[in-house]
């Protein structure tokens, strides 16, 4: 009997440690989980940069295009324009909502980056490419405001939001344009590159929004500020001075910004004077010529197209702005050729945007640092800081 009791006691001692050991393998200490979340957030913020706002620029401009195409046409409008007005309003509302969500998410991430990694934001500001994309979030918000189905341009909300989005653009104007003619290391001939045109586009978008509010003098002021520096940039970049050669091959899609600046200028001038007159037409024809010049040279973009990156989104925004200008031109001219050109450019911009959405959905892993894509068995080991550091020249 004593032997049996001894045997049962031994069995209990053997089973209990085994159960304890199995539980220890299944449970992860909370401190490790918190540490992994902290490391993940840090890596996302350090790898994020203002160049990601190319996505919001594209989506917000698409929302504006769909709003304009879906507006009720005039009585003497071409049948093509009447056909486009039949586009479902639900599609525009969905697109506007997606653009709002995307822009809000990107803005929140960048605010966190400013709070926790301000030194990296300063480095971005000092970079000759990165500094220009600091205009992108404010341009995106202005485009989203102009395409809003809820806020009228004559309302107080529109006015307040316009000031909130335009003041940062003016601050950046004073800082960047002032450096061009006061600092020896920041001469426009040294730092100018195709992305420098984003600053011009910001002023033109602000001018268009001001004109829609009925602020004619403010619109002319913003338009003149943008166009004066656009002429300087256009001549500088055409001469291919030092700044234009400082662009890596993977960033060559930003050459399409040559199209966006004159296209947006034509839209802004149309909003200021109330009609798509000869000045607006000349700017539109210039953007059309630059578009044909770029698409006829596919070899220029061959290296940048080998691997998908966020830089591909630089194609969509200029094409959409060109489609917007063509829609205004077609509404003024009312000829069959103008309507056909509007349809082709609008369809092209929509297809490019849809293709970029699909590619982005397929390649979502590229937006996550490599050190985060590890198996659960390695979750407790801290990743190397050097694995997620992005070079400004290669990532912007």
FILUM-189248 format. One record per residue (C-alpha): x, y, z; residue number from 1; residue in three letters. Coordinates in nm, 3 decimals. Layout:
N
- X,Y,Z,NUM,ala .
...
//
This chain:
396
- 0.000,0.000,0.000,1,unk .
- 0.282,0.237,0.081,2,unk .
- 0.443,0.149,-0.251,3,unk .
- 0.123,0.238,-0.440,4,unk .
- 0.095,0.574,-0.263,5,unk .
- 0.453,0.647,-0.344,6,unk .
- 0.390,0.563,-0.711,7,unk .
- 0.087,0.795,-0.729,8,unk .
- 0.285,1.076,-0.569,9,unk .
- 0.556,1.040,-0.829,10,unk .
- 0.303,1.055,-1.112,11,unk .
- 0.161,1.384,-0.984,12,unk .
- 0.505,1.537,-0.963,13,unk .
- 0.582,1.444,-1.323,14,unk .
- 0.254,1.574,-1.474,15,unk .
- 0.252,1.911,-1.300,16,unk .
- 0.584,2.043,-1.440,17,unk .
- 0.485,1.932,-1.788,18,unk .
- 0.164,2.141,-1.774,19,unk .
- 0.354,2.440,-1.645,20,unk .
- 0.613,2.409,-1.920,21,unk .
- 0.346,2.394,-2.194,22,unk .
- 0.181,2.711,-2.066,23,unk .
- 0.510,2.896,-2.057,24,unk .
- 0.563,2.820,-2.425,25,unk .
- 0.213,2.945,-2.525,26,unk .
- 0.209,3.271,-2.332,27,unk .
- 0.417,3.575,-2.437,28,unk .
- 0.505,3.816,-2.157,29,unk .
- 0.316,4.150,-2.192,30,unk .
- 0.641,4.343,-2.174,31,unk .
- 0.761,4.176,-2.496,32,unk .
- 0.434,4.261,-2.675,33,unk .
- 0.456,4.627,-2.570,34,unk .
- 0.817,4.641,-2.678,35,unk .
- 0.733,4.494,-3.021,36,unk .
- 0.453,4.750,-3.073,37,unk .
- 0.685,5.034,-2.975,38,unk .
- 0.957,4.912,-3.212,39,unk .
- 0.703,4.869,-3.495,40,unk .
- 0.567,5.223,-3.454,41,unk .
- 0.917,5.366,-3.443,42,unk .
- 1.018,5.188,-3.762,43,unk .
- 0.704,5.300,-3.945,44,unk .
- 0.759,5.662,-3.843,45,unk .
- 1.126,5.660,-3.939,46,unk .
- 1.058,5.506,-4.281,47,unk .
- 0.763,5.738,-4.356,48,unk .
- 0.829,6.062,-4.547,49,unk .
- 0.637,6.342,-4.718,50,unk .
- 0.672,6.167,-5.055,51,unk .
- 0.385,5.938,-4.953,52,unk .
- 0.151,6.233,-5.000,53,unk .
- 0.177,6.164,-5.373,54,unk .
- -0.103,5.914,-5.303,55,unk .
- -0.332,6.177,-5.153,56,unk .
- -0.255,6.421,-5.433,57,unk .
- -0.371,6.164,-5.684,58,unk .
- -0.688,6.062,-5.500,59,unk .
- -0.795,6.418,-5.415,60,unk .
- -0.743,6.540,-5.771,61,unk .
- -0.940,6.238,-5.897,62,unk .
- -1.226,6.334,-5.667,63,unk .
- -1.222,6.685,-5.814,64,unk .
- -1.222,6.544,-6.168,65,unk .
- -1.522,6.323,-6.098,66,unk .
- -1.706,6.615,-5.940,67,unk .
- -1.652,6.838,-6.244,68,unk .
- -1.743,6.565,-6.493,69,unk .
- -2.056,6.480,-6.295,70,unk .
- -2.187,6.837,-6.276,71,unk .
- -2.504,6.924,-6.463,72,unk .
- -2.399,7.055,-6.807,73,unk .
- -2.526,7.371,-6.971,74,unk .
- -2.811,7.359,-7.220,75,unk .
- -2.576,7.403,-7.517,76,unk .
- -2.327,7.143,-7.390,77,unk .
- -2.192,6.876,-7.623,78,unk .
- -2.364,6.532,-7.608,79,unk .
- -2.040,6.378,-7.477,80,unk .
- -2.052,6.611,-7.177,81,unk .
- -2.416,6.524,-7.117,82,unk .
- -2.321,6.157,-7.120,83,unk .
- -2.049,6.211,-6.857,84,unk .
- -2.297,6.390,-6.632,85,unk .
- -2.477,6.056,-6.594,86,unk .
- -2.189,5.917,-6.385,87,unk .
- -2.331,5.777,-6.060,88,unk .
- -2.304,6.019,-5.770,89,unk .
- -2.239,5.726,-5.536,90,unk .
- -1.908,5.659,-5.712,91,unk .
- -1.796,6.018,-5.654,92,unk .
- -1.902,6.004,-5.288,93,unk .
- -1.709,5.679,-5.240,94,unk .
- -1.399,5.820,-5.408,95,unk .
- -1.417,6.140,-5.201,96,unk .
- -1.451,5.936,-4.882,97,unk .
- -1.152,5.719,-4.973,98,unk .
- -0.947,6.030,-5.048,99,unk .
- -1.049,6.185,-4.714,100,unk .
- -0.960,5.869,-4.521,101,unk .
- -0.625,5.830,-4.697,102,unk .
- -0.526,6.193,-4.649,103,unk .
- -0.631,6.189,-4.283,104,unk .
- -0.430,5.872,-4.218,105,unk .
- -0.119,6.006,-4.390,106,unk .
- -0.149,6.337,-4.206,107,unk .
- -0.178,6.165,-3.867,108,unk .
- 0.127,5.950,-3.936,109,unk .
- 0.329,6.253,-4.041,110,unk .
- 0.219,6.447,-3.731,111,unk .
- 0.348,6.158,-3.518,112,unk .
- 0.673,6.168,-3.714,113,unk .
- 0.705,6.539,-3.637,114,unk .
- 0.642,6.478,-3.267,115,unk .
- 0.873,6.182,-3.214,116,unk .
- 1.134,6.222,-3.490,117,unk .
- 1.157,6.595,-3.549,118,unk .
- 1.525,6.570,-3.642,119,unk .
- 1.432,6.353,-3.943,120,unk .
- 1.172,6.612,-4.046,121,unk .
- 1.443,6.878,-4.028,122,unk .
- 1.668,6.665,-4.249,123,unk .
- 1.380,6.631,-4.493,124,unk .
- 1.335,7.008,-4.495,125,unk .
- 1.702,7.054,-4.582,126,unk .
- 1.688,6.802,-4.866,127,unk .
- 1.651,6.954,-5.214,128,unk .
- 1.376,6.704,-5.308,129,unk .
- 1.211,6.633,-4.974,130,unk .
- 1.141,6.997,-4.893,131,unk .
- 0.913,7.033,-5.196,132,unk .
- 0.684,6.752,-5.082,133,unk .
- 0.610,6.944,-4.763,134,unk .
- 0.366,7.137,-4.985,135,unk .
- 0.185,6.815,-5.084,136,unk .
- -0.039,6.766,-4.777,137,unk .
- -0.169,7.124,-4.794,138,unk .
- -0.232,7.097,-5.168,139,unk .
- -0.419,6.772,-5.107,140,unk .
- -0.641,6.933,-4.844,141,unk .
- -0.717,7.227,-5.076,142,unk .
- -0.811,6.991,-5.360,143,unk .
- -1.029,6.789,-5.125,144,unk .
- -1.195,7.111,-5.005,145,unk .
- -1.273,7.217,-5.364,146,unk .
- -1.422,6.875,-5.441,147,unk .
- -1.626,6.858,-5.120,148,unk .
- -1.994,6.777,-5.176,149,unk .
- -2.085,6.926,-4.838,150,unk .
- -1.912,7.267,-4.813,151,unk .
- -2.004,7.557,-5.040,152,unk .
- -1.727,7.798,-5.151,153,unk .
- -1.931,8.086,-5.011,154,unk .
- -1.964,7.936,-4.663,155,unk .
- -1.769,8.040,-4.354,156,unk .
- -1.634,7.684,-4.313,157,unk .
- -1.476,7.704,-4.658,158,unk .
- -1.313,8.037,-4.570,159,unk .
- -1.170,7.914,-4.240,160,unk .
- -1.037,7.592,-4.392,161,unk .
- -0.886,7.786,-4.683,162,unk .
- -0.682,7.997,-4.441,163,unk .
- -0.576,7.692,-4.240,164,unk .
- -0.442,7.520,-4.553,165,unk .
- -0.293,7.827,-4.725,166,unk .
- -0.095,7.977,-4.436,167,unk .
- 0.157,7.685,-4.430,168,unk .
- 0.201,7.724,-4.806,169,unk .
- 0.281,8.094,-4.763,170,unk .
- 0.528,8.016,-4.482,171,unk .
- 0.705,7.762,-4.702,172,unk .
- 0.704,8.014,-4.989,173,unk .
- 0.879,8.276,-4.780,174,unk .
- 1.134,8.023,-4.658,175,unk .
- 1.213,7.850,-4.987,176,unk .
- 1.183,8.137,-5.233,177,unk .
- 1.378,8.359,-4.995,178,unk .
- 1.663,8.108,-4.990,179,unk .
- 1.681,8.107,-5.368,180,unk .
- 1.814,8.462,-5.388,181,unk .
- 1.969,8.520,-5.044,182,unk .
- 2.172,8.207,-4.961,183,unk .
- 2.474,8.112,-5.171,184,unk .
- 2.431,7.738,-5.118,185,unk .
- 2.060,7.752,-5.198,186,unk .
- 2.061,7.931,-5.533,187,unk .
- 1.778,7.816,-5.758,188,unk .
- 2.029,7.700,-6.019,189,unk .
- 2.178,7.463,-5.758,190,unk .
- 1.870,7.318,-5.586,191,unk .
- 1.610,7.335,-5.866,192,unk .
- 1.468,7.001,-5.980,193,unk .
- 1.132,6.889,-6.124,194,unk .
- 0.981,6.850,-5.775,195,unk .
- 1.040,7.222,-5.716,196,unk .
- 0.729,7.281,-5.926,197,unk .
- 0.514,7.150,-5.639,198,unk .
- 0.563,7.484,-5.463,199,unk .
- 0.426,7.659,-5.772,200,unk .
- 0.130,7.420,-5.786,201,unk .
- 0.051,7.498,-5.424,202,unk .
- 0.013,7.869,-5.498,203,unk .
- -0.198,7.800,-5.806,204,unk .
- -0.434,7.564,-5.621,205,unk .
- -0.474,7.828,-5.350,206,unk .
- -0.548,8.091,-5.618,207,unk .
- -0.816,7.870,-5.773,208,unk .
- -0.983,7.813,-5.438,209,unk .
- -0.970,8.187,-5.356,210,unk .
- -1.130,8.273,-5.690,211,unk .
- -1.415,8.030,-5.618,212,unk .
- -1.479,8.216,-5.291,213,unk .
- -1.499,8.544,-5.484,214,unk .
- -1.170,8.675,-5.349,215,unk .
- -1.041,8.807,-5.679,216,unk .
- -0.751,9.015,-5.545,217,unk .
- -0.623,8.733,-5.326,218,unk .
- -0.651,8.491,-5.617,219,unk .
- -0.450,8.722,-5.844,220,unk .
- -0.188,8.763,-5.572,221,unk .
- -0.141,8.388,-5.528,222,unk .
- -0.146,8.335,-5.906,223,unk .
- 0.122,8.598,-5.969,224,unk .
- 0.340,8.456,-5.689,225,unk .
- 0.321,8.109,-5.839,226,unk .
- 0.368,8.208,-6.202,227,unk .
- 0.665,8.438,-6.134,228,unk .
- 0.858,8.153,-5.976,229,unk .
- 0.729,7.905,-6.235,230,unk .
- 0.894,8.107,-6.511,231,unk .
- 1.222,8.104,-6.319,232,unk .
- 1.198,7.728,-6.258,233,unk .
- 1.094,7.648,-6.614,234,unk .
- 1.392,7.831,-6.764,235,unk .
- 1.631,7.684,-6.507,236,unk .
- 1.514,7.328,-6.563,237,unk .
- 1.510,7.369,-6.941,238,unk .
- 1.874,7.470,-6.931,239,unk .
- 1.950,7.149,-6.736,240,unk .
- 2.170,7.317,-6.479,241,unk .
- 2.311,7.148,-6.171,242,unk .
- 1.982,7.099,-5.990,243,unk .
- 1.809,6.909,-6.269,244,unk .
- 2.082,6.644,-6.274,245,unk .
- 2.058,6.571,-5.898,246,unk .
- 1.762,6.337,-5.941,247,unk .
- 1.807,5.957,-5.905,248,unk .
- 1.675,5.738,-6.185,249,unk .
- 1.397,5.595,-5.967,250,unk .
- 1.254,5.946,-5.917,251,unk .
- 1.213,6.020,-6.287,252,unk .
- 0.832,5.986,-6.276,253,unk .
- 0.834,6.331,-6.111,254,unk .
- 0.919,6.471,-6.455,255,unk .
- 0.542,6.453,-6.512,256,unk .
- 0.513,6.753,-6.280,257,unk .
- 0.613,6.955,-6.587,258,unk .
- 0.257,6.883,-6.703,259,unk .
- 0.086,6.965,-6.375,260,unk .
- 0.214,7.322,-6.330,261,unk .
- 0.082,7.480,-6.654,262,unk .
- -0.237,7.271,-6.636,263,unk .
- -0.314,7.399,-6.287,264,unk .
- -0.222,7.751,-6.400,265,unk .
- -0.485,7.731,-6.675,266,unk .
- -0.745,7.613,-6.422,267,unk .
- -0.655,7.892,-6.179,268,unk .
- -0.672,8.159,-6.449,269,unk .
- -1.006,8.020,-6.567,270,unk .
- -1.141,8.053,-6.212,271,unk .
- -1.007,8.410,-6.180,272,unk .
- -1.144,8.554,-6.505,273,unk .
- -1.451,8.330,-6.524,274,unk .
- -1.381,8.194,-6.871,275,unk .
- -1.126,7.969,-7.040,276,unk .
- -0.978,8.252,-7.247,277,unk .
- -0.666,8.264,-7.464,278,unk .
- -0.429,8.283,-7.167,279,unk .
- -0.577,7.966,-7.019,280,unk .
- -0.568,7.799,-7.359,281,unk .
- -0.200,7.882,-7.408,282,unk .
- -0.114,7.730,-7.072,283,unk .
- -0.321,7.422,-7.153,284,unk .
- -0.153,7.379,-7.492,285,unk .
- 0.187,7.408,-7.322,286,unk .
- 0.098,7.129,-7.081,287,unk .
- -0.034,6.920,-7.369,288,unk .
- 0.293,6.964,-7.559,289,unk .
- 0.497,6.867,-7.251,290,unk .
- 0.277,6.561,-7.205,291,unk .
- 0.340,6.447,-7.562,292,unk .
- 0.712,6.514,-7.519,293,unk .
- 0.729,6.289,-7.211,294,unk .
- 0.517,5.998,-7.336,295,unk .
- 0.721,5.985,-7.657,296,unk .
- 1.034,5.906,-7.450,297,unk .
- 0.953,5.587,-7.254,298,unk .
- 1.325,5.504,-7.220,299,unk .
- 1.353,5.795,-6.977,300,unk .
- 1.139,5.605,-6.725,301,unk .
- 1.262,5.252,-6.792,302,unk .
- 1.482,5.223,-6.482,303,unk .
- 1.218,5.364,-6.251,304,unk .
- 0.960,5.112,-6.378,305,unk .
- 1.162,4.800,-6.295,306,unk .
- 1.026,4.781,-5.939,307,unk .
- 0.710,4.928,-5.794,308,unk .
- 0.757,5.215,-5.550,309,unk .
- 0.553,5.504,-5.413,310,unk .
- 0.722,5.722,-5.677,311,unk .
- 0.490,5.568,-5.937,312,unk .
- 0.208,5.776,-5.791,313,unk .
- 0.382,6.079,-5.943,314,unk .
- 0.226,5.980,-6.277,315,unk .
- -0.136,6.008,-6.164,316,unk .
- -0.167,6.361,-6.026,317,unk .
- -0.030,6.545,-6.334,318,unk .
- -0.245,6.335,-6.568,319,unk .
- -0.554,6.413,-6.361,320,unk .
- -0.481,6.788,-6.360,321,unk .
- -0.431,6.773,-6.738,322,unk .
- -0.768,6.596,-6.768,323,unk .
- -0.927,6.870,-6.556,324,unk .
- -0.785,7.138,-6.785,325,unk .
- -0.905,6.949,-7.091,326,unk .
- -1.256,6.933,-6.942,327,unk .
- -1.264,7.311,-6.899,328,unk .
- -1.123,7.358,-7.248,329,unk .
- -1.386,7.127,-7.398,330,unk .
- -1.662,7.310,-7.214,331,unk .
- -1.544,7.639,-7.365,332,unk .
- -1.475,7.520,-7.722,333,unk .
- -1.759,7.262,-7.754,334,unk .
- -1.603,7.099,-8.061,335,unk .
- -1.598,6.726,-8.123,336,unk .
- -1.219,6.708,-8.115,337,unk .
- -1.204,6.885,-7.780,338,unk .
- -1.464,6.649,-7.636,339,unk .
- -1.276,6.345,-7.765,340,unk .
- -0.952,6.473,-7.615,341,unk .
- -1.128,6.526,-7.282,342,unk .
- -1.263,6.170,-7.287,343,unk .
- -0.922,6.020,-7.372,344,unk .
- -0.733,6.215,-7.106,345,unk .
- -1.000,6.156,-6.841,346,unk .
- -1.009,5.783,-6.915,347,unk .
- -0.630,5.767,-6.909,348,unk .
- -0.609,5.941,-6.571,349,unk .
- -0.875,5.714,-6.421,350,unk .
- -0.708,5.399,-6.555,351,unk .
- -0.366,5.506,-6.428,352,unk .
- -0.510,5.581,-6.083,353,unk .
- -0.691,5.245,-6.071,354,unk .
- -0.376,5.062,-6.181,355,unk .
- -0.174,5.234,-5.909,356,unk .
- -0.435,5.137,-5.649,357,unk .
- -0.411,4.773,-5.759,358,unk .
- -0.030,4.775,-5.758,359,unk .
- -0.029,4.938,-5.415,360,unk .
- -0.271,4.677,-5.279,361,unk .
- -0.057,4.395,-5.421,362,unk .
- 0.267,4.546,-5.289,363,unk .
- 0.152,4.660,-4.946,364,unk .
- 0.454,4.484,-4.793,365,unk .
- 0.681,4.748,-4.945,366,unk .
- 0.527,5.009,-4.715,367,unk .
- 0.631,4.809,-4.407,368,unk .
- 0.997,4.798,-4.298,369,unk .
- 1.166,4.464,-4.359,370,unk .
- 1.240,4.417,-3.991,371,unk .
- 0.866,4.405,-3.916,372,unk .
- 0.807,4.114,-4.152,373,unk .
- 0.949,3.850,-3.922,374,unk .
- 0.801,3.530,-3.788,375,unk .
- 0.642,3.516,-3.447,376,unk .
- 0.929,3.310,-3.317,377,unk .
- 1.158,3.608,-3.369,378,unk .
- 0.924,3.870,-3.225,379,unk .
- 1.121,3.904,-2.902,380,unk .
- 1.449,3.995,-3.071,381,unk .
- 1.496,4.372,-3.137,382,unk .
- 1.555,4.461,-3.505,383,unk .
- 1.853,4.653,-3.626,384,unk .
- 1.801,5.029,-3.667,385,unk .
- 2.004,5.034,-3.984,386,unk .
- 1.761,4.806,-4.168,387,unk .
- 1.483,5.063,-4.189,388,unk .
- 1.674,5.382,-4.253,389,unk .
- 1.578,5.521,-4.592,390,unk .
- 1.801,5.748,-4.789,391,unk .
- 1.622,6.074,-4.870,392,unk .
- 1.748,6.069,-5.224,393,unk .
- 1.622,5.717,-5.288,394,unk .
- 1.289,5.727,-5.110,395,unk .
- 1.141,6.071,-5.172,396,unk .
//
